[in-house]
Amino acid sequence: MHMLKIVTVIGARPQIIKAAALSRMIKNCYLGAVKEIIVHTGQHYDPKMSQVFIDELGIPAPDYNFGVGSATHGAQTGKMIRDIEEVLYQELPDYVVLYGDTNSTLAGAIAASKMNIPVAHIEAGLRSFNKSMPEEINRIMCDHVSTLLFTPTYTGLNNLLNEGFSETSKMPFTPDNPGIFHCGDVMYDNTLYYKDIAFEKSTVLDTYRLEEPFTLCTIHRNNNTDDADRLNTIFTTLNELSRAHKTPFVLPLHPRTGKAMEELLEPGVAKALNENPYIRIIPPVSFLDMIVLESKCNLVITDSGGVQKEAYFFKKPCIILRSETEWKEITDAGAGIVTDVDQEKITDAYVHFKATMHSLKYPSIFGDGNAAGFICQTILNNK
């Protein structure tokens, strides 16, 4: 029997974590049927943002690691297309599996589609409807060359239908006759699987002497870190909110954000942060540490799409430091508020959630925890 060969392309922290669900499913249930080759582009090259997750989550070591590093979008994507293409010529896989919306995703989609290798896109159909975001371009372009599109939510499915995809397409699926599937979210699979492990292994609360209740903050998106006005507004707001509510604000610091703070924070803002006993800036944390922080915090402030979902999984309200969100279900449920970087809106949202957090509802919108199994079986069915 022909063993299905897939090449999985990862490059950034969220993709490494998402890929853990599929790798685990292959190892536990499809070992004789699916062979997975893992390609790490090196888009996230800081060990704290990459290798630690591979080690911690038990993902197989990448078969290829390009070490591309940071560059302009065009230069970075171009290097990755070239390197992925070389791997695909060598491995000749039946499928290329891509996750999310990074430059690694776009490069994998272009390289595979030019070679007529079917693409399976996990997290298909997500739309922020803001094409000034590089991620929006990446996800749209990947969807429209994919053979199998796996969407985590019904909103994502409807977005694909609105773009001309058909829910009634029949096998065999091809790029001209793609199959679209609502399968749930692989991150929900991971949260269920790793939660107990996280509380057994993580020492993050003791290491940094974090006491409940605290507010968890993450900032990494380049339009927030690289814009001096936005960065200063964010930290001014966090500083004032934490003092006003006498609540610790815990900020695992993304390397990009740390560098931007050194270069762009106004001296007065930096001084206020340094003198604020409620602001707790800590190094980047592992996925298991993050699970513990999300589980134990009372509220989340973030510009991360993944952290928005994880907050929802743990039934924590979320303030979204962006002008839109691709996870509209969260805001529709009343569990998230989009504030952009507007101090008044952020403050109002914080006060609102402090008053209502115990009465919020979190409908089940991200599947049943078996997205990875559905994805593996669907790919096998269409080999």
C-alpha positions in Angstrom: 0.0 0.0 0.0 1.3 3.5 -0.9 2.1 5.5 2.2 0.8 9.0 2.0 3.7 11.5 2.2 3.1 15.0 3.4 5.4 18.0 3.8 4.4 20.2 6.7 5.8 23.8 6.5 6.2 25.7 9.7 8.1 28.9 10.5 6.5 30.9 13.3 5.7 30.0 16.9 1.9 29.6 16.3 2.5 27.2 13.4 4.8 25.1 15.5 2.1 24.7 18.1 -0.6 24.0 15.6 1.5 21.4 13.9 1.8 19.5 17.1 -1.8 18.4 16.9 -1.4 16.9 13.4 2.0 15.3 14.2 0.6 13.8 17.4 -2.4 12.4 15.5 -0.2 10.9 12.8 2.1 9.3 15.4 -0.8 7.9 17.5 -3.3 6.8 14.8 -1.8 7.0 11.3 1.8 5.8 11.7 1.6 3.2 9.0 -0.5 5.3 6.6 1.1 8.8 6.7 4.7 9.9 6.6 5.3 13.5 7.6 8.3 15.5 6.5 8.6 18.7 8.6 10.2 21.9 7.0 11.0 24.7 9.4 11.7 27.9 7.4 13.3 29.7 10.3 11.0 32.7 10.1 11.1 32.7 13.9 14.8 32.1 14.5 15.0 33.2 18.2 15.2 29.9 20.2 12.7 31.3 22.7 10.2 31.7 19.9 10.9 28.4 18.1 13.0 25.6 19.4 11.6 25.7 22.9 8.1 24.9 21.5 9.5 22.0 19.4 11.2 20.5 22.5 8.3 21.1 24.9 5.5 19.9 22.7 7.2 16.7 21.5 7.1 17.7 17.9 9.5 15.6 15.8 12.7 17.5 15.0 12.4 19.3 11.6 13.8 17.3 8.7 14.8 20.6 7.1 15.6 24.0 8.7 16.4 26.9 6.5 17.2 29.5 9.1 15.8 32.3 6.9 15.5 34.9 9.6 14.1 38.3 9.3 14.1 40.4 6.1 11.7 42.5 4.1 8.5 40.6 3.1 9.7 40.1 -0.5 13.2 39.0 0.4 12.1 36.6 3.2 9.3 35.1 1.1 11.5 34.7 -2.0 14.2 32.8 0.0 11.6 30.5 1.4 10.0 29.8 -2.0 13.4 28.8 -3.4 14.3 26.6 -0.4 10.8 25.0 -0.2 10.9 24.2 -3.9 14.2 22.4 -3.5 12.7 20.2 -0.7 9.6 19.5 -2.8 11.7 18.3 -5.8 13.6 16.1 -3.4 10.7 14.7 -1.4 7.9 14.6 -4.1 5.1 14.6 -1.5 1.5 13.8 -2.1 0.4 17.0 -0.1 1.9 20.1 1.3 0.3 21.0 4.6 0.2 24.7 5.5 -1.0 26.6 8.6 -2.4 30.1 9.1 -1.2 33.2 7.4 2.5 33.9 7.7 5.1 34.4 4.9 6.0 30.8 5.4 2.4 29.9 4.5 2.5 32.1 1.4 5.9 30.7 0.3 4.7 27.1 0.7 1.5 27.8 -1.2 3.4 29.4 -4.2 6.1 26.7 -4.3 3.6 23.8 -4.1 1.0 25.2 -6.5 3.6 25.9 -9.2 4.7 22.3 -9.0 1.1 21.0 -9.0 1.4 19.5 -5.6 -1.9 19.6 -3.7 -2.1 22.0 -0.8 -4.0 21.4 2.4 -4.6 24.7 4.2 -5.4 24.5 7.9 -7.1 27.7 9.3 -8.6 28.4 5.9 -11.4 31.0 5.4 -10.3 33.4 8.1 -10.7 37.0 7.0 -10.1 40.4 8.8 -11.2 42.3 5.7 -8.2 44.5 6.0 -5.8 44.0 3.1 -3.3 46.4 4.6 -2.4 43.4 6.9 0.2 41.1 5.2 -1.5 38.2 6.9 -4.7 38.9 5.1 -3.0 38.7 1.7 -1.2 35.5 2.7 -4.3 33.7 3.8 -6.4 34.7 0.8 -3.7 33.7 -1.7 -3.1 30.4 0.1 -6.8 29.6 0.1 -7.2 30.2 -3.6 -4.5 27.7 -4.6 -5.4 25.0 -2.1 -7.0 21.6 -2.8 -8.3 21.0 0.7 -9.4 23.9 2.9 -10.0 23.2 6.6 -11.7 26.0 8.4 -12.1 26.1 12.2 -15.4 28.0 12.3 -18.7 28.4 10.5 -17.8 32.1 9.9 -14.7 30.9 8.0 -16.8 28.5 6.0 -19.2 31.3 5.0 -16.3 33.5 4.0 -15.1 30.8 1.6 -18.7 30.4 0.2 -18.9 34.1 -0.3 -15.6 34.0 -2.4 -17.0 31.3 -4.7 -16.0 28.1 -3.1 -18.6 25.3 -3.2 -19.7 23.2 -0.3 -21.1 20.6 -2.7 -17.9 19.8 -4.6 -17.2 16.0 -4.9 -14.0 14.0 -4.8 -11.5 13.9 -6.3 -10.6 17.4 -5.1 -8.2 19.5 -7.1 -7.2 23.2 -7.0 -9.9 23.8 -9.6 -12.4 21.7 -7.7 -11.4 22.3 -4.1 -13.0 20.7 -1.0 -13.9 23.0 1.9 -14.5 21.5 5.4 -15.6 22.9 8.7 -13.4 20.8 11.1 -13.0 22.7 14.3 -9.7 24.2 15.6 -6.5 22.3 16.0 -5.6 24.8 18.8 -8.6 23.6 20.7 -7.3 20.0 20.3 -4.0 21.2 21.8 -5.5 23.1 24.6 -7.4 20.0 25.8 -4.4 17.8 25.4 -1.7 20.0 27.0 -3.7 21.6 29.8 -3.0 18.9 32.5 0.6 18.6 31.2 1.1 22.4 31.6 0.0 22.4 35.2 2.3 19.5 36.0 5.4 20.9 34.3 5.1 24.7 34.3 6.8 26.8 37.0 6.0 30.2 35.6 3.8 31.3 38.5 6.4 30.4 41.1 9.4 31.6 39.0 8.0 35.1 38.6 6.0 35.1 41.9 2.7 35.9 40.1 -0.3 36.1 42.3 -3.9 36.1 41.2 -5.7 38.1 40.0 -3.6 39.4 37.2 -4.2 40.7 33.7 -2.2 39.0 30.9 -0.9 41.2 28.0 0.8 40.2 24.8 2.0 42.7 22.1 3.9 41.6 19.0 2.1 42.7 15.8 4.5 44.9 13.8 1.9 47.7 13.2 1.9 48.1 17.0 5.6 47.6 17.8 7.0 49.6 14.9 4.8 52.7 15.2 6.1 55.0 18.0 2.7 56.6 18.6 0.8 53.3 18.9 3.5 51.7 21.1 3.6 54.7 23.5 -0.2 54.8 23.7 -0.3 51.0 24.5 2.2 51.3 27.3 0.8 54.5 28.7 -2.6 52.8 28.8 -1.3 49.6 30.5 0.6 51.7 33.0 -2.4 53.8 33.9 -4.9 50.9 34.0 -2.7 48.8 36.2 -2.2 51.6 38.7 -5.9 52.7 38.7 -7.1 49.1 39.3 -4.1 48.1 41.5 -3.8 44.9 39.4 -0.6 43.3 38.2 -0.3 43.3 34.4 1.9 40.5 33.2 3.6 41.0 29.9 5.7 38.1 28.4 7.9 40.2 26.1 8.2 39.3 22.5 11.8 40.0 21.2 10.4 42.4 18.6 8.5 44.3 21.3 11.5 44.5 23.6 13.7 46.0 20.8 11.0 48.5 19.8 10.5 49.6 23.4 14.3 50.4 23.7 14.2 52.4 20.5 10.7 54.0 20.5 9.4 54.5 24.0 9.4 58.1 25.2 11.6 58.6 28.2 8.6 59.6 30.4 6.7 56.4 29.4 9.7 54.2 30.0 10.3 55.8 33.4 6.7 55.3 34.4 6.8 51.7 33.4 10.0 51.1 35.3 8.6 52.7 38.5 5.2 50.9 38.3 5.1 47.9 40.7 2.1 46.5 38.9 3.7 46.1 35.5 5.5 42.7 35.4 7.5 42.3 32.2 8.9 38.8 31.9 10.9 36.9 29.2 9.0 35.1 26.4 7.2 32.0 27.8 6.7 28.5 26.4 3.4 27.2 25.2 2.8 25.3 28.5 3.7 28.4 30.5 1.3 30.4 28.4 -1.5 27.9 29.0 -1.0 28.4 32.8 -1.0 32.2 32.5 -4.1 32.2 30.4 -5.9 29.8 32.7 -5.0 31.8 35.8 -5.4 35.4 34.6 -8.6 37.3 35.0 -8.5 39.1 31.6 -6.4 39.2 28.4 -5.2 42.2 26.4 -3.6 41.2 23.1 -3.0 41.9 19.4 -2.5 38.1 18.8 -5.0 36.1 16.9 -4.0 32.9 18.6 -4.1 34.4 22.1 -7.6 35.7 21.4 -8.7 32.1 20.9 -6.8 30.7 23.8 -8.4 33.3 26.1 -11.8 32.1 24.8 -10.9 28.4 25.4 -10.1 29.3 29.1 -13.2 31.5 29.3 -11.4 34.8 29.8 -12.5 38.1 28.3 -10.2 39.6 25.8 -9.4 43.2 24.7 -8.1 43.2 21.1 -5.5 45.8 20.3 -6.4 45.8 16.6 -8.8 47.5 14.3 -10.5 44.2 13.4 -10.4 40.5 14.2 -10.6 37.4 12.1 -12.2 35.7 15.1 -15.5 37.4 14.9 -17.3 34.7 16.8 -15.5 35.9 20.0 -16.7 39.4 19.7 -20.2 38.2 18.7 -20.3 36.2 21.9 -19.5 39.3 23.9 -16.2 37.8 25.1 -14.0 40.1 23.1 -13.9 43.8 22.3 -12.0 45.3 19.5 -10.5 48.6 20.7 -7.6 49.2 18.4 -4.9 51.4 20.1 -7.4 53.9 21.5 -6.8 54.6 25.2 -10.4 55.5 26.0 -11.8 52.4 24.3 -9.2 50.2 26.0 -10.0 51.7 29.3 -13.8 51.4 28.8 -13.4 47.8 27.7 -11.4 47.0 30.8 -13.9 48.5 33.1 -16.7 46.7 31.2 -15.1 43.3 31.6 -14.1 43.8 35.2 -17.8 44.4 35.9 -19.2 41.6 33.7 -16.6 38.8 33.5 -18.4 36.4 35.8 -21.6 36.6 33.7 -20.1 36.2 30.3 -21.0 33.2 28.1 -18.6 31.2 25.9 -20.6 29.1 23.4 -18.8 26.1 21.9 -17.7 27.4 18.5 -14.3 25.8 17.9 -15.2 22.2 17.5 -15.0 19.0 19.6 -11.2 18.7 20.0 -10.8 16.2 17.2 -9.9 18.6 14.3 -6.6 16.9 13.6 -8.2 13.4 13.2 -10.7 14.8 10.8 -7.9 16.5 8.8 -5.8 13.4 8.6 -8.6 11.2 7.4 -9.8 13.7 4.8 -6.4 14.0 3.3 -6.1 10.2 3.2 -9.5 9.9 1.5 -8.4 12.2 -1.3 -4.9 10.8 -1.9 
